[in-house]
Amino acid sequence: MPVTIYHVETGNFYVALTDGRLTGIVKNTDANVDPCTIRVDCLDATFERTHVHVADRNVYMDNSKLYLDAADIVTFADWLRSQMPSASTKAFGDALFKMFPGSMQFRDVLIAAGNIVCAPNVKRPAQGEQLYFLAAAKASDPDGFAELAKAYAASVAPKVAQ
């Protein structure tokens, strides 16, 4: 199991990937960046597996990016919520969107991940483009999404009085 550690410049935090899966996030509290890490400029969203794009310095405005898939974005959002537990929903949403600057697919990936976890059995099934996004997001980690949906359903289910 190879573990790779990245430093994300936009949020000033470290991300650990184990076999292409997000396994840890730590906020950088030191002014110096560990030289053993791989530096990336920002985060981005993808429907593919989590991967890294290393910038080609010969291409104008090309940034190195850590692309997170839908399952890893859910993990990242959970970490971000733990960093700001008393924030309002709007403040949390603004902070989450700020971590993915200029991401073209972030909104679609986030909505698909939310629908898979929080609304797996909606009355009106997904159609068209939304159906494609849901299938692509679920394909990134089907077992992980099944566990998340089960845990979410258990957390919102009415408690039975004993």
Accessible surface in RSA format (square Angstrom, percent):
REM  Atomic radii and reference values for relative SASA: ProtOr
REM  Chains: A
REM  Algorithm: Lee & Richards
REM  Probe-radius: 1.40
REM  Slices: 20
REM RES _ NUM      All-atoms   Total-Side   Main-Chain    Non-polar    All polar
REM                ABS   REL    ABS   REL    ABS   REL    ABS   REL    ABS   REL
RES MET A   1   184.26  95.4 121.56  80.5  62.70 149.3 105.34  89.6  78.92 104.6
RES PRO A   2    97.61  71.1  84.51  77.0  13.11  47.7  95.20  78.6   2.41  15.0
RES VAL A   3    88.82  58.4  57.24  51.8  31.58  76.1  57.24  49.7  31.58  85.7
RES THR A   4    45.17  32.1  42.11  42.7   3.06   7.3  19.58  26.3  25.59  38.7
RES ILE A   5    80.03  45.5  74.22  55.3   5.81  14.0  74.22  53.4   5.81  15.8
RES TYR A   6    19.96   9.3  19.96  11.4   0.00   0.0   0.76   0.6  19.20  23.7
RES HIS A   7     2.98   1.6   2.98   2.1   0.00   0.0   2.98   3.1   0.00   0.0
RES VAL A   8     0.03   0.0   0.03   0.0   0.00   0.0   0.03   0.0   0.00   0.0
RES GLU A   9    74.37  42.7  57.19  43.3  17.18  40.9  25.77  49.8  48.60  39.7
RES THR A  10    74.20  52.8  34.04  34.5  40.16  95.7  42.32  56.8  31.88  48.2
RES GLY A  11     5.82   7.2   0.00   N/A   5.82   7.2   5.20  14.3   0.62   1.4
RES ASN A  12    60.94  42.0  60.94  58.9   0.00   0.0  20.78  50.0  40.15  38.8
RES PHE A  13     0.00   0.0   0.00   0.0   0.00   0.0   0.00   0.0   0.00   0.0
RES TYR A  14    37.27  17.4  36.48  20.8   0.80   2.1  32.59  24.5   4.68   5.8
RES VAL A  15     1.02   0.7   0.86   0.8   0.16   0.4   1.02   0.9   0.00   0.0
RES ALA A  16    21.35  19.6  20.27  31.3   1.08   2.5  20.27  28.5   1.08   2.9
RES LEU A  17    10.16   5.7   8.94   6.4   1.22   3.1   8.94   6.3   1.22   3.3
RES THR A  18    20.38  14.5  17.84  18.1   2.54   6.1  12.91  17.3   7.47  11.3
RES ASP A  19    77.55  54.3  55.50  55.2  22.05  52.1  38.71  91.1  38.84  38.7
RES GLY A  20    27.09  33.4   0.00   N/A  27.09  33.4  19.11  52.4   7.99  17.9
RES ARG A  21    47.67  20.0  47.67  24.3   0.00   0.0  42.16  57.6   5.51   3.3
RES LEU A  22    13.13   7.3   0.30   0.2  12.83  32.2   0.30   0.2  12.83  34.5
RES THR A  23    83.02  59.0  43.78  44.4  39.24  93.5  47.92  64.4  35.10  53.1
RES GLY A  24    28.13  34.7   0.00   N/A  28.13  34.7  27.31  74.9   0.82   1.8
RES ILE A  25    20.43  11.6   3.12   2.3  17.31  41.7   3.41   2.5  17.02  46.2
RES VAL A  26    96.96  63.8  94.76  85.8   2.19   5.3  96.96  84.2   0.00   0.0
RES LYS A  27    89.58  43.7  80.61  49.5   8.97  21.4  61.59  55.4  27.99  29.8
RES ASN A  28    14.14   9.8   4.80   4.6   9.34  22.5   1.75   4.2  12.39  12.0
RES THR A  29   135.44  96.3  94.48  95.8  40.96  97.6  71.03  95.4  64.41  97.4
RES ASP A  30    82.13  57.5  74.11  73.8   8.03  19.0  28.95  68.1  53.18  53.0
RES ALA A  31   103.59  95.2  61.69  95.2  41.89  95.3  74.01 104.2  29.58  78.4
RES ASN A  32   109.25  75.3 102.63  99.2   6.63  16.0  26.00  62.6  83.26  80.5
RES VAL A  33    29.35  19.3  15.62  14.1  13.73  33.1  15.93  13.8  13.42  36.4
RES ASP A  34    66.01  46.2  58.19  57.9   7.82  18.5  21.08  49.6  44.94  44.8
RES PRO A  35   124.60  90.8  92.28  84.1  32.31 117.5  99.92  82.5  24.68 153.4
RES CYS A  36   117.23  88.7  80.99  90.3  36.24  85.2  32.72  82.9  84.51  91.1
RES THR A  37    18.03  12.8   4.23   4.3  13.80  32.9   4.36   5.9  13.67  20.7
RES ILE A  38    77.61  44.2  74.15  55.2   3.46   8.3  77.61  55.9   0.00   0.0
RES ARG A  39   133.26  56.0 115.78  59.0  17.48  41.6  42.56  58.2  90.70  55.0
RES VAL A  40     1.19   0.8   0.73   0.7   0.46   1.1   1.19   1.0   0.00   0.0
RES ASP A  41    42.31  29.6  41.64  41.4   0.67   1.6  14.09  33.2  28.22  28.1
RES CYS A  42     7.78   5.9   7.78   8.7   0.00   0.0   2.28   5.8   5.50   5.9
RES LEU A  43     0.71   0.4   0.25   0.2   0.47   1.2   0.25   0.2   0.47   1.3
RES ASP A  44    11.14   7.8  11.14  11.1   0.00   0.0   0.95   2.2  10.19  10.2
RES ALA A  45     3.78   3.5   0.00   0.0   3.78   8.6   0.00   0.0   3.78  10.0
RES THR A  46     9.28   6.6   9.28   9.4   0.00   0.0   1.66   2.2   7.63  11.5
RES PHE A  47    25.55  12.8  14.27   8.8  11.27  29.3  14.58   8.8  10.96  31.4
RES GLU A  48   116.32  66.8 107.95  81.7   8.36  19.9  47.18  91.3  69.14  56.4
RES ARG A  49   122.19  51.3 118.97  60.6   3.22   7.7  63.73  87.1  58.46  35.4
RES THR A  50     9.73   6.9   0.00   0.0   9.73  23.2   0.00   0.0   9.73  14.7
RES HIS A  51    71.41  39.0  65.24  45.3   6.17  15.8  52.99  54.6  18.42  21.4
RES VAL A  52    39.41  25.9  14.93  13.5  24.49  59.0  14.93  13.0  24.49  66.4
RES HIS A  53    64.30  35.1  60.84  42.3   3.46   8.9  40.91  42.2  23.39  27.2
RES VAL A  54   111.37  73.3  96.46  87.3  14.92  35.9  96.46  83.8  14.92  40.5
RES ALA A  55    12.58  11.6   0.41   0.6  12.17  27.7   0.41   0.6  12.17  32.2
RES ASP A  56    67.93  47.6  61.75  61.5   6.18  14.6  26.97  63.5  40.97  40.9
RES ARG A  57   182.63  76.7 150.23  76.6  32.40  77.1  78.49 107.3 104.14  63.1
RES ASN A  58   142.82  98.5 106.86 103.3  35.96  86.6  30.18  72.6 112.65 108.9
RES VAL A  59    80.27  52.8  72.03  65.2   8.24  19.9  75.36  65.5   4.92  13.3
RES TYR A  60   195.06  91.1 170.05  96.8  25.01  65.1 137.10 103.0  57.95  71.4
RES MET A  61   144.77  75.0 113.48  75.1  31.28  74.5  98.90  84.1  45.87  60.8
RES ASP A  62    33.35  23.4  21.34  21.2  12.01  28.4   7.77  18.3  25.59  25.5
RES ASN A  63    62.80  43.3  61.12  59.1   1.68   4.0   0.53   1.3  62.27  60.2
RES SER A  64     7.52   6.4   7.52  10.0   0.00   0.0   5.18  11.0   2.34   3.3
RES LYS A  65    47.05  23.0  47.05  28.9   0.00   0.0  10.29   9.3  36.76  39.2
RES LEU A  66     0.00   0.0   0.00   0.0   0.00   0.0   0.00   0.0   0.00   0.0
RES TYR A  67    47.87  22.3  47.87  27.2   0.00   0.0  20.85  15.7  27.02  33.3
RES LEU A  68     0.71   0.4   0.71   0.5   0.00   0.0   0.71   0.5   0.00   0.0
RES ASP A  69     0.00   0.0   0.00   0.0   0.00   0.0   0.00   0.0   0.00   0.0
RES ALA A  70     0.17   0.2   0.08   0.1   0.09   0.2   0.08   0.1   0.09   0.2
RES ALA A  71     7.57   7.0   5.96   9.2   1.61   3.7   6.02   8.5   1.55   4.1
RES ASP A  72     3.84   2.7   3.84   3.8   0.00   0.0   0.00   0.0   3.84   3.8
RES ILE A  73     0.00   0.0   0.00   0.0   0.00   0.0   0.00   0.0   0.00   0.0
RES VAL A  74    32.97  21.7  30.22  27.4   2.75   6.6  31.90  27.7   1.07   2.9
RES THR A  75    60.62  43.1  55.83  56.6   4.79  11.4  37.70  50.6  22.92  34.7
RES PHE A  76     0.49   0.2   0.49   0.3   0.00   0.0   0.49   0.3   0.00   0.0
RES ALA A  77    17.47  16.1  16.71  25.8   0.76   1.7  17.03  24.0   0.44   1.2
RES ASP A  78   102.83  72.0  95.75  95.3   7.08  16.7  21.56  50.7  81.27  81.1
RES TRP A  79    33.44  13.4  28.63  13.9   4.81  11.3  29.70  15.8   3.75   6.1
RES LEU A  80     8.36   4.7   8.36   6.0   0.00   0.0   8.36   5.9   0.00   0.0
RES ARG A  81    80.75  33.9  80.33  40.9   0.42   1.0  42.16  57.6  38.59  23.4
RES SER A  82    72.36  61.1  44.69  59.6  27.67  63.7  48.35 102.9  24.02  33.6
RES GLN A  83    93.54  52.3  62.79  45.9  30.75  73.2  15.99  34.0  77.55  58.8
RES MET A  84    46.28  24.0  40.75  27.0   5.53  13.2  40.65  34.6   5.63   7.5
RES PRO A  85   104.96  76.5  80.42  73.3  24.54  89.2  82.14  67.8  22.82 141.8
RES SER A  86   115.17  97.3  79.28 105.8  35.89  82.7  52.95 112.8  62.22  87.2
RES ALA A  87    26.88  24.7   7.03  10.9  19.85  45.2  16.66  23.5  10.22  27.1
RES SER A  88    69.21  58.5  52.98  70.7  16.23  37.4  55.12 117.4  14.09  19.7
RES THR A  89   112.70  80.2 105.91 107.4   6.79  16.2  73.36  98.5  39.34  59.5
RES LYS A  90   152.08  74.2 140.10  86.0  11.98  28.5 119.72 107.8  32.37  34.5
RES ALA A  91    42.28  38.9  34.12  52.6   8.16  18.6  39.28  55.3   2.99   7.9
RES PHE A  92    32.07  16.0  32.07  19.9   0.00   0.0  32.07  19.4   0.00   0.0
RES GLY A  93    22.93  28.3   0.00   N/A  22.93  28.3  22.93  62.9   0.00   0.0
RES ASP A  94    79.26  55.5  71.16  70.8   8.10  19.2  30.64  72.1  48.61  48.5
RES ALA A  95    22.01  20.2  17.37  26.8   4.65  10.6  21.35  30.1   0.66   1.7
RES LEU A  96     7.06   3.9   7.06   5.0   0.00   0.0   7.06   5.0   0.00   0.0
RES PHE A  97    99.83  49.9  93.07  57.6   6.76  17.6  93.32  56.6   6.52  18.6
RES LYS A  98   165.52  80.7 149.49  91.7  16.03  38.2 102.02  91.8  63.50  67.6
RES MET A  99    29.45  15.3  29.06  19.2   0.39   0.9  26.24  22.3   3.21   4.3
RES PHE A 100     6.45   3.2   0.00   0.0   6.45  16.8   0.00   0.0   6.45  18.5
RES PRO A 101    61.29  44.7  44.38  40.5  16.91  61.5  51.85  42.8   9.44  58.7
RES GLY A 102    72.97  90.0   0.00   N/A  72.97  90.0  45.93 126.0  27.04  60.6
RES SER A 103    21.90  18.5   0.20   0.3  21.70  50.0   0.61   1.3  21.29  29.8
RES MET A 104   176.42  91.4 148.11  98.0  28.31  67.4 121.64 103.4  54.77  72.6
RES GLN A 105    74.71  41.8  74.04  54.1   0.67   1.6  19.90  42.4  54.80  41.6
RES PHE A 106     4.02   2.0   4.02   2.5   0.00   0.0   4.02   2.4   0.00   0.0
RES ARG A 107   149.81  62.9 147.93  75.4   1.89   4.5  50.72  69.3  99.10  60.1
RES ASP A 108    42.06  29.5  39.52  39.3   2.55   6.0   1.90   4.5  40.16  40.1
RES VAL A 109     0.00   0.0   0.00   0.0   0.00   0.0   0.00   0.0   0.00   0.0
RES LEU A 110    44.65  24.9  42.38  30.3   2.27   5.7  42.38  29.8   2.27   6.1
RES ILE A 111    73.48  41.8  66.88  49.8   6.60  15.9  72.91  52.5   0.57   1.5
RES ALA A 112     1.59   1.5   0.25   0.4   1.34   3.0   1.59   2.2   0.00   0.0
RES ALA A 113     0.83   0.8   0.83   1.3   0.00   0.0   0.83   1.2   0.00   0.0
RES GLY A 114    31.84  39.3   0.00   N/A  31.84  39.3  30.20  82.9   1.65   3.7
RES ASN A 115    40.89  28.2  39.07  37.8   1.82   4.4   7.66  18.4  33.22  32.1
RES ILE A 116    11.22   6.4   6.70   5.0   4.52  10.9  10.58   7.6   0.64   1.7
RES VAL A 117    16.64  10.9  16.18  14.6   0.46   1.1  16.18  14.1   0.46   1.2
RES CYS A 118    63.96  48.4  45.90  51.2  18.06  42.4  17.50  44.3  46.46  50.1
RES ALA A 119    33.30  30.6  23.27  35.9  10.03  22.8  28.61  40.3   4.69  12.4
RES PRO A 120    78.26  57.0  46.40  42.3  31.86 115.8  52.60  43.4  25.65 159.4
RES ASN A 121   139.68  96.3 108.19 104.5  31.50  75.8  39.11  94.1 100.58  97.2
RES VAL A 122    80.64  53.1  59.52  53.9  21.11  50.9  65.72  57.1  14.92  40.5
RES LYS A 123   208.88 101.9 174.30 106.9  34.58  82.3 125.16 112.7  83.72  89.2
RES ARG A 124   169.08  71.0 158.63  80.9  10.45  24.9  70.21  96.0  98.86  59.9
RES PRO A 125    87.86  64.0  84.54  77.1   3.31  12.0  87.73  72.4   0.13   0.8
RES ALA A 126    18.38  16.9   4.55   7.0  13.84  31.5   7.26  10.2  11.12  29.5
RES GLN A 127   115.75  64.7 104.51  76.4  11.24  26.8  36.40  77.5  79.35  60.2
RES GLY A 128    58.09  71.6   0.00   N/A  58.09  71.6  44.48 122.1  13.60  30.5
RES GLU A 129   128.44  73.7 114.01  86.3  14.43  34.3  38.72  74.9  89.72  73.2
RES GLN A 130    66.79  37.3  62.88  46.0   3.91   9.3  25.67  54.6  41.11  31.2
RES LEU A 131   100.15  55.8 100.04  71.6   0.11   0.3 100.04  70.3   0.11   0.3
RES TYR A 132   139.96  65.3 133.29  75.8   6.66  17.3  98.12  73.7  41.83  51.6
RES PHE A 133    33.55  16.8  33.55  20.8   0.00   0.0  33.55  20.3   0.00   0.0
RES LEU A 134    31.14  17.3  30.93  22.1   0.21   0.5  31.14  21.9   0.00   0.0
RES ALA A 135    61.34  56.4  48.56  74.9  12.78  29.1  56.76  79.9   4.58  12.1
RES ALA A 136    18.73  17.2   9.62  14.8   9.11  20.7  17.47  24.6   1.26   3.3
RES ALA A 137     0.14   0.1   0.00   0.0   0.14   0.3   0.14   0.2   0.00   0.0
RES LYS A 138   104.25  50.9 104.24  64.0   0.01   0.0  47.65  42.9  56.60  60.3
RES ALA A 139    75.82  69.7  48.48  74.8  27.34  62.2  56.44  79.5  19.38  51.3
RES SER A 140     5.57   4.7   0.15   0.2   5.41  12.5   4.49   9.6   1.08   1.5
RES ASP A 141    32.95  23.1  31.47  31.3   1.48   3.5   1.48   3.5  31.47  31.4
RES PRO A 142    77.54  56.5  71.91  65.6   5.63  20.5  72.31  59.7   5.23  32.5
RES ASP A 143   108.00  75.6 105.46 105.0   2.53   6.0  27.32  64.3  80.68  80.5
RES GLY A 144    19.33  23.8   0.00   N/A  19.33  23.8  17.94  49.2   1.39   3.1
RES PHE A 145     2.11   1.1   1.53   1.0   0.58   1.5   1.84   1.1   0.28   0.8
RES ALA A 146    64.19  59.0  49.22  76.0  14.97  34.0  58.50  82.4   5.69  15.1
RES GLU A 147   121.84  69.9 115.57  87.4   6.27  14.9  43.79  84.7  78.05  63.7
RES LEU A 148    64.19  35.7  62.32  44.6   1.87   4.7  62.78  44.1   1.41   3.8
RES ALA A 149    17.76  16.3  15.24  23.5   2.51   5.7  15.64  22.0   2.12   5.6
RES LYS A 150   161.09  78.6 152.45  93.5   8.64  20.6 102.14  91.9  58.95  62.8
RES ALA A 151    61.03  56.1  49.17  75.9  11.85  27.0  56.09  79.0   4.93  13.1
RES TYR A 152    84.67  39.5  79.74  45.4   4.93  12.8  49.76  37.4  34.91  43.0
RES ALA A 153    55.60  51.1  50.14  77.4   5.47  12.4  52.72  74.2   2.88   7.6
RES ALA A 154    63.47  58.4  49.36  76.2  14.11  32.1  56.93  80.2   6.54  17.3
RES SER A 155    75.20  63.5  46.35  61.9  28.84  66.4  46.55  99.1  28.65  40.1
RES VAL A 156    91.53  60.2  62.32  56.4  29.21  70.4  68.43  59.5  23.11  62.7
RES ALA A 157    46.55  42.8  37.99  58.6   8.56  19.5  42.27  59.5   4.28  11.3
RES PRO A 158   122.23  89.1 101.46  92.5  20.78  75.5 112.49  92.9   9.75  60.6
RES LYS A 159   168.95  82.4 139.30  85.5  29.65  70.6 112.95 101.7  56.00  59.7
RES VAL A 160   127.53  83.9 106.49  96.4  21.04  50.7 111.16  96.6  16.37  44.4
RES ALA A 161   101.10  93.0  67.56 104.3  33.55  76.3  77.79 109.5  23.32  61.8
RES GLN A 162   214.85 120.1 138.24 101.0  76.61 182.4  84.28 179.4 130.56  99.0
END  Absolute sums over single chains surface
CHAIN  1 A    10154.7       8186.7       1968.1       6116.4       4038.4
END  Absolute sums over all chains
TOTAL         10154.7       8186.7       1968.1       6116.4       4038.4
